[in-house]
Each structure stands twice: as C-alpha cells, then as structure tokens.
Amino acid sequence: MRLAGDIGGTKTVLSISTRDSNGSLTCLQEQSYSSQQFSRFDDILAAFLPAGISITSACFGIAGPVVDQRCQTTNLPWFIDGAELKIKLGTSKVKLLNDLEAMALGMLYLPEHDLVELNPNAEIRSGNIAVIAAGTGLGEAILYWDGSKHYPLATEGGHSDLAAQNTQQDQLLVYLRKLFPDHVSCERIVSGDGFGHLYDFLNDQGFAPPCPDVPGTDSDIDRNAVISRLGVAGKDPLCSEAVRLFVELYGAETGNLALKALATGGVFIGGGISPKILPALQEDQFMRAFKAKGRFYPLLDKIPVKLSLNPRTPLMGAINYFDL
C-alpha cells in the first residue's frame, strides 16, 4: 500500500492506493481534512490510517521548505520529520517534497483534457519544464530533463524580487514599498492577497471610484475573491483593472521562470487561482507579458504554456513519486 498526501495550510488530503501486476493504480481511500483543526500532522494520520494497515511507501507534498527531509510548515505550527515518519509508518521508503515539487511531478501524469494551452504559437520540444502556481502564496518549481525523463526540483522563486516593467508598475512598486519596507516579493502580488493590494493601489491612484460590493480589510468576507470575481466578469472598473494588472504581472513572472529554467519543454501553471480567472488568462495580456523579454521573445513565443484544471495535481505527484 502506498500512502500519499498533499499538506497545505488550509487543507490536507491523504490517499491510500495500490498498483496491480498490470501497473494500474487503484485508490482505496482518500480523505480531505481542515488543517487548522489539527495541532499536529500525526493527529491527521491517526484519524486517516486504518488499524493494522501495512504501508510500503509514503510521500507527502508539503507547503513549506523541505531541508534534510524535515519541514516546518509555512502557515501551520507543524514540524514534519521524514525520519520519524519512517519509524511511525514502518517503511524506509518515505519522502517529503515541497508542495510545488509534488505539483510539478503530478503535471506529468495529467491527461490532456485537464490542461488548457494558453500559447497559440506553441511548439512541442523536449527540455526542462517550468511550473508556477499562484494560490495562498506563489510557488515555483522546475522539472529537469536529463535526456530521457524529468525530475522535479524545488525552488523558493516566488519570494524573489518583484520587477516593474512600465510606469504603472513603477508606481505600484513605490506603493508596495510602503507596505513591505523590507522586501517586495513577487508573492506579495501574484497570490490571493495580491488582488486586494492591487485594488487598494488603484483606488489610491484614483483610477476609478471604489466598488460598493468590495468589503473592507477588516471584513470576514474574502475581499480578494470578490475583487477577482467582479473583475473577471467585468462588473466593476476598479476590480477589472486589478485583475488585468494581476494577469500582466503573473505573465511576466511566468516568463521570468521560463527563462531561468530554460524551459524549452514548456510551462505548467497550477494553483487554485488560475482556473477561477481562466477567461482573463486566455486574453492576450498574459501571453504578451510572458513573451515581453526583448531579445528572447522568439524563444518564449514558441514555448507551450499549459494551465492545469485538476486540483489533485500535487497529490498525483506524491502518489507517483516512487515510480520515478
């Protein structure tokens, strides 16, 4: 039996599966838990695992940096130790992955109907693949190509510096430095909270009157979700511009990652935000910003850019890790 998990700050999904003699994978049990309701990861394991089960391998994608097979989760008070899990689960085959590392691997197992191509000029080539995912934060990973197969590499690239590319973005960067004087990272904007920051910036600039349907920062309502929903639907000028600017910055950072990874094999986009704003991402703005890299426009113009619609992608990566 193989145990796999997708461990996030909001929810944790665990799965038990088995592969038969023909190579077919069968899921025997899968359950989602609210991470915030548990003080330790061990408590979720205890709630999920059937009594007396024999685990042959276990792999977990975790929202946080994994160093020496240990992880202090970013948005939870959990410390997860791979060596301790080997003892607890009774198997030497235990692997902790960064959640984007797991997502990157899972992308390789997605059927084509779970993917949406954003680049009409895409050409299929071999090579490294870049993976980026905006959600609660901004995750970035690389699938390294060794000439015969891909191997996932974790990064913390979402915390690299936000770069301004035009006058409006120059003004945005000045605005953000007041909020984050120590460091303005890409994640501050290309993530869920980014919609609120962009809306407030545009409001401060007097771009359009405030939207009466957008709650204040002290509301229990998710204002980022409201802004993105109204913006994608084109129901408010301020929200629409916030979404347009988000897409522009997302496209630019995706292009940056493609260059850093020399992703001739393509780019995969994951995360919870992209499917919700898909109509905006399918407009020209995203790909224009992606390709706007001066002398490297011809290279980026042909790179496939595929968006995943499958929320189980990180779990699929964890399930299949030991088949590498």
WOPE-V977443 format. One line per field, one symbol per residue. ss: DSSP state (h for helix, s for strand, l for the rest). phi: phi as a letter, one per 20 degrees, with the letter a starting at -180 (. if undefined). psi: psi as a letter, one per 20 degrees, with the letter a starting at -180 (. if undefined). Layout:
ss->???
phi->???
psi->???
//
This chain:
ss->lsssssslllssssssssslllllsssssssssshhhlllhhhhhhhhllllllllsssssslllssllsssllllllssshhhhhhhhllllssssshhhhhhhhhllllhhhssslllllllllllsssssslllssssssssllllsssssllhhhlslllllhhhhhhhhhhhhhlllllshhhlllhhhhhhhhhhhhhhlllllllllllllllllhhhhhhhhhhhlllhhhhhhhhhhhhhhhhhhhhhhhhhllllssssslhhhhhlhhhhllhhhhhhhhllhhhhhhhhlllssssllllhhhhhhhhhhhl
phi->.ddcbddcfebcddbdbbdefenfeceeabbdcfgfecebfgffgffefffmfdeebbccecfrfdcllcbeffdbeddddffffgffembeeccdcfgffffgffgfdffffecdfedfefcfbepfceccbebgccdcbcdfdeocbdcfcebdffefffdedbfffgffffffffecffadegffdeagffffffffffffemfafgefeefffeeffffffffffffffmebfffffffffgfffffffffgffffelefeocddcnffgffdggffeffgfffffefclfeggfffdffcddedefegffffffegfef
psi->pppqqoorhgqppqqprqpahijpppphppqpqohijphqhhhgghhgpqpjqophqpppppnrpopkkqpoqgkqkpppohhhhgggikqinpppqqhhggggghhijpqhijqppioijqpprraqpqpqopchaoqqrpoppjihrqpppqrkhijrpppqirgghghghgghhhhmhhporhhhgmrgihggggghghghikgrqqpiiorrijqiqnhghgggghghikipgghghggghggghggghhhghhghimmhirpppbrigghhkghhhirhgghghgimkcijghghhippopppjoijghhhghhjgji.
//
